Amino acid sequence: MDIQILTNQITRRELAAMAAGQFGDWIKAVVDVKQGLMVIGGELHADMEAVLLGQGSRQEDVWGINLYPAQAGEDWIEFNSMINVRPSSGNRSRGVENLETQERIRSVVKKWIV
């Protein structure tokens, strides 16, 4: 699947179909929490991160996640990506350690996935 910056909302059903063609029951995504952008479809979070950085996003605003469209509640968003490791910014793991940042990510996802 090609990398795409979302410009229109998509449903979880559409996202599940995209996931099935890639990793099965999940799909990688990268969000820009400042600009409210979301990219899906890449094999690597780093490739999608590069797309957003090329569009003018700032590194500190870009976070990698995994989405599990069939999961219920907040478990459908997994905060796990190598691009999230930023010791100089206080994020020392692949997860997103700051709860406010997690909420901002959820907000961007809700904007694009209905």
C-alpha positions, 0 to 999 in steps of 0.5 A, spaced: 500 500 500 502 506 498 503 512 503 497 517 503 496 523 507 489 523 509 485 528 506 478 525 507 475 522 513 475 514 512 471 509 516 474 503 521 471 498 516 475 502 510 481 502 515 480 495 516 480 493 509 487 497 508 490 493 514 488 486 511 492 488 505 498 490 509 499 487 516 493 483 517 489 486 523 493 492 524 496 498 520 501 503 521 500 511 522 504 517 523 500 523 526 502 531 526 499 533 533 500 540 531 498 540 524 492 535 525 495 531 519 495 523 519 499 519 514 497 511 513 500 506 509 507 505 509 511 499 511 515 503 516 513 509 520 520 512 518 518 513 511 511 516 513 515 520 518 519 523 512 513 524 508 510 529 513 517 532 515 517 533 507 511 537 508 513 542 513 512 538 519 516 539 525 520 533 528 517 534 535 510 534 533 510 527 529 509 521 532 508 513 530 502 509 532 499 502 530 492 502 529 487 495 530 481 497 527 477 491 530 479 493 537 474 496 542 475 502 546 482 506 546 486 499 545 485 500 538 491 505 538 498 503 540 503 508 541 509 504 539 514 506 534 522 507 533 521 514 531 518 515 538 525 514 541 527 521 543 531 521 549 533 529 548 526 530 548 524 526 554 521 520 551 526 514 552 522 509 549 518 506 543 511 508 546 509 515 547 510 517 555 507 523 555 499 523 557 497 529 554 501 527 547 497 521 547 491 525 548 493 529 542 494 523 538 487 520 539 484 527 537 488 527 531 486 520 529 478 521 531 479 527 526 480 522 520 478 515 522 470 515 524 
